[in-house]
């Protein structure tokens, strides 16, 4: 179990989160998965971001504040997003599976997106436990074009047996993270054969008071990759229904 107490729950209630998209139901490996889309005013690239939430046993859901900000960041880059609840969370069927089943959930969601947006690439993002699942999934789907991991719990889950991703990868870590020490994350990342782009922010694990800093740092790092050809297209619905 994670070294967290009641004060460290990913409760999703630290902000008043508005619903900025449309609810969707996605067929999953063990039953339906609950999702929520979010769309920019104009799409500027043929990409959809799939965003993964933190630990289900500690209150992690698609409404987590960091997940919410990752969605907003992608929208500001002209990229529609889909966040969903892993198995056993909210209205999603099933039960917690220590990252294994959650990886299968993630791949099923990506396949579902691909059916509705043929030819679109995927940016896969995850926070904490979601970063672990994203890291497990990244090389198992050919349409994943970029990986974004926020506070990857390298001291709590087995990242060492997994190869580094072949696609571009951005890693964000809080310098004051009380659950995942920044020195541990940096040492691990720098030991890999393919070292990620690293962003270190003055934040704890939950990014209390640093959500805007997180968003602006990601916008600066990712904006070049989000530039598409032409003037973009209006987004009047994700076409995921």
C-alpha positions as CSV (number, residue, x, y, z in Angstrom):
1,X,0.0,0.0,0.0
2,X,1.1,3.6,-0.5
3,X,2.6,5.5,2.4
4,X,-0.2,8.0,2.5
5,X,-2.7,8.8,5.3
6,X,-6.1,10.5,5.3
7,X,-4.6,13.9,4.7
8,X,-3.1,12.6,1.4
9,X,-6.1,11.4,-0.3
10,X,-6.6,12.3,-4.0
11,X,-10.1,13.5,-3.1
12,X,-10.8,15.7,-6.1
13,X,-12.5,18.2,-3.9
14,X,-9.6,20.6,-3.5
15,X,-11.1,22.8,-6.3
16,X,-14.5,23.5,-7.6
17,X,-14.2,21.7,-10.8
18,X,-16.6,22.6,-13.5
19,X,-17.8,20.0,-16.1
20,X,-16.1,21.2,-19.3
21,X,-17.1,18.3,-21.6
22,X,-19.5,15.5,-22.3
23,X,-19.8,12.3,-20.3
24,X,-19.1,9.1,-22.4
25,X,-19.3,5.4,-21.7
26,X,-16.5,3.3,-23.1
27,X,-16.5,-0.5,-23.4
28,X,-13.7,-1.8,-21.2
29,X,-12.1,-5.2,-20.7
30,X,-14.3,-6.0,-17.6
31,X,-17.3,-3.7,-18.3
32,X,-18.1,-0.1,-19.1
33,X,-15.7,2.7,-18.2
34,X,-16.9,6.2,-17.3
35,X,-15.2,9.0,-19.2
36,X,-15.4,12.8,-19.8
37,X,-14.4,14.7,-22.9
38,X,-13.1,18.2,-23.2
39,X,-12.7,20.2,-26.4
40,X,-10.8,23.3,-27.4
41,X,-12.4,26.1,-29.4
42,X,-10.2,25.1,-32.3
43,X,-8.3,22.0,-32.9
44,X,-4.8,22.6,-34.3
45,X,-3.4,19.1,-34.6
46,X,-4.8,15.6,-35.4
47,X,-4.2,14.4,-31.8
48,X,-6.3,13.4,-28.8
49,X,-5.0,13.4,-25.3
50,X,-5.9,10.5,-23.0
51,X,-5.3,11.4,-19.4
52,X,-5.0,8.9,-16.5
53,X,-5.9,9.6,-12.8
54,X,-4.0,8.8,-9.6
55,X,-4.4,5.9,-7.3
56,X,-7.9,4.4,-7.1
57,X,-7.6,3.2,-3.5
58,X,-6.8,6.7,-2.3
59,X,-9.5,8.6,-3.9
60,X,-8.0,9.1,-7.4
61,X,-10.7,9.8,-10.0
62,X,-11.0,11.6,-13.4
63,X,-12.0,14.7,-11.3
64,X,-8.6,15.0,-9.6
65,X,-7.3,18.5,-9.8
66,X,-4.0,17.7,-11.6
67,X,-5.8,15.6,-14.1
68,X,-8.3,18.4,-14.6
69,X,-5.4,20.8,-15.3
70,X,-3.7,18.4,-17.7
71,X,-7.0,18.4,-19.6
72,X,-7.2,22.2,-19.6
73,X,-3.5,22.4,-20.8
74,X,-4.1,20.2,-23.7
75,X,-7.2,22.2,-24.6
76,X,-5.2,25.4,-24.6
77,X,-2.8,23.7,-27.0
78,X,-5.7,23.0,-29.4
79,X,-5.9,19.3,-28.5
80,X,-9.2,17.6,-27.3
81,X,-8.9,15.4,-24.3
82,X,-10.5,12.4,-22.7
83,X,-10.1,11.4,-19.1
84,X,-11.7,8.3,-17.6
85,X,-12.2,6.4,-14.4
86,X,-10.2,3.2,-14.1
87,X,-12.0,0.0,-13.3
88,X,-13.8,0.1,-9.9
89,X,-13.8,3.9,-9.8
90,X,-17.0,5.9,-10.0
91,X,-19.4,4.3,-12.5
92,X,-16.6,2.1,-14.1
93,X,-17.0,-1.6,-13.7
94,X,-14.5,-3.9,-12.1
95,X,-12.0,-3.6,-9.2
96,X,-8.5,-2.4,-8.6
97,X,-5.8,-4.5,-10.3
98,X,-2.5,-3.0,-9.2
99,X,-1.8,-1.4,-12.6
100,X,-2.2,-4.5,-14.7
101,X,-5.9,-4.3,-15.5
102,X,-5.7,-0.5,-15.5
103,X,-3.2,-0.7,-18.3
104,X,-5.7,-2.8,-20.3
105,X,-8.4,-0.2,-19.5
106,X,-6.1,2.5,-20.9
107,X,-5.4,0.5,-24.1
108,X,-9.1,-0.2,-24.6
109,X,-9.9,3.5,-24.3
110,X,-7.2,4.4,-26.9
111,X,-8.7,1.8,-29.3
112,X,-12.1,3.4,-28.7
113,X,-10.8,6.9,-29.5
114,X,-9.1,5.5,-32.6
115,X,-12.4,4.1,-33.8
116,X,-14.0,7.5,-33.5
117,X,-11.0,9.6,-34.7
118,X,-9.3,7.4,-37.3
119,X,-5.8,8.5,-38.1
120,X,-5.5,10.7,-35.0
121,X,-2.4,10.3,-32.8
122,X,-2.5,10.0,-29.0
123,X,-0.8,12.0,-26.4
124,X,-0.9,9.8,-23.2
125,X,-0.6,11.6,-19.9
126,X,-0.8,10.4,-16.3
127,X,-0.4,11.7,-12.8
128,X,1.2,9.6,-10.0
129,X,-0.4,6.1,-10.3
130,X,-1.7,7.2,-13.7
131,X,1.9,8.0,-14.7
132,X,2.8,4.4,-13.9
133,X,-0.1,3.0,-16.0
134,X,0.8,5.4,-18.9
135,X,4.4,4.2,-18.7
136,X,3.3,0.6,-18.8
137,X,1.0,1.3,-21.8
138,X,3.1,3.6,-23.9
139,X,4.9,1.1,-26.1
140,X,1.9,-1.2,-26.4
141,X,0.0,1.0,-28.8
142,X,1.4,2.3,-32.1
143,X,-0.6,5.5,-32.2
144,X,0.9,7.0,-29.0
145,X,3.0,9.9,-30.2
146,X,3.9,11.5,-26.8
147,X,4.1,10.5,-23.2
148,X,3.6,12.9,-20.3
149,X,4.2,11.7,-16.7
150,X,3.6,13.9,-13.7
151,X,5.1,12.7,-10.4
152,X,5.8,9.1,-11.6
153,X,5.9,6.9,-8.4
154,X,9.2,5.2,-9.3
155,X,9.8,4.4,-5.6
156,X,6.4,2.7,-5.2
157,X,5.9,0.7,-8.4
158,X,8.2,-1.4,-10.7
159,X,9.3,1.0,-13.4
160,X,12.7,-0.7,-13.7
161,X,11.5,-3.8,-15.6
162,X,9.9,-1.6,-18.3
163,X,11.8,-0.1,-21.2
164,X,11.9,3.7,-21.7
165,X,9.4,4.8,-24.3
166,X,10.4,5.2,-27.9
167,X,8.2,8.3,-28.4
168,X,9.0,11.9,-27.1
169,X,8.5,12.0,-23.3
170,X,8.1,14.9,-20.8
171,X,8.4,14.2,-17.1
172,X,7.2,16.7,-14.5
173,X,8.2,16.4,-10.8
174,X,7.7,18.5,-7.7
175,X,10.9,19.4,-5.9
176,X,9.0,19.2,-2.5
177,X,7.2,15.9,-3.3
178,X,6.7,14.1,0.0
179,X,5.7,10.8,-1.5
180,X,8.0,10.5,-4.5
181,X,11.4,12.1,-3.7
182,X,12.7,14.3,-6.5
183,X,16.2,12.9,-6.2
184,X,14.9,9.4,-6.7
185,X,13.0,10.4,-9.8
186,X,15.9,12.3,-11.3
187,X,18.3,9.5,-10.6
188,X,16.0,7.0,-12.3
189,X,15.3,9.2,-15.3
190,X,18.9,10.1,-15.9
191,X,19.9,6.4,-15.8
192,X,17.7,5.5,-18.8
193,X,19.0,4.9,-22.3
194,X,16.5,7.5,-23.5
195,X,16.3,10.4,-21.0
196,X,13.1,12.4,-20.9
197,X,12.6,16.1,-21.0
198,X,12.5,17.0,-17.3
199,X,10.6,19.8,-15.6
200,X,11.2,20.3,-11.9
201,X,8.7,22.6,-10.2
202,X,8.5,24.0,-6.6
203,X,5.6,21.8,-5.7
204,X,4.6,19.0,-3.4
205,X,3.1,15.7,-4.7
206,X,-0.4,17.2,-5.0
207,X,0.8,20.5,-6.6
208,X,-1.0,22.5,-3.9
209,X,-0.9,26.2,-4.9
210,X,1.1,25.3,-8.0
211,X,-1.5,24.3,-10.6
212,X,-1.1,27.4,-12.7
213,X,2.7,27.0,-12.5
214,X,2.3,23.4,-13.7
215,X,0.1,24.5,-16.6
216,X,2.3,27.3,-17.7
217,X,5.4,25.1,-17.6
218,X,3.7,22.4,-19.7
219,X,2.5,25.0,-22.2
220,X,6.0,26.3,-22.6
221,X,7.4,22.8,-23.0
222,X,4.8,21.4,-25.3
223,X,3.6,24.3,-27.4
224,X,6.1,23.6,-30.2
225,X,4.9,20.0,-30.5
226,X,1.3,21.2,-30.6
227,X,1.8,23.4,-33.7
228,X,-0.2,21.9,-36.6
229,X,-0.4,22.8,-40.3
230,X,-2.8,25.5,-41.3
231,X,-5.2,27.4,-39.2
232,X,-6.9,24.5,-37.4
233,X,-10.5,23.5,-37.4
234,X,-13.4,24.4,-35.2
235,X,-14.3,21.8,-32.6
236,X,-18.1,21.6,-32.1
237,X,-18.0,18.1,-30.6
238,X,-15.5,15.3,-30.2
239,X,-17.4,12.8,-32.1
240,X,-17.0,10.3,-29.3
241,X,-20.6,9.6,-28.7
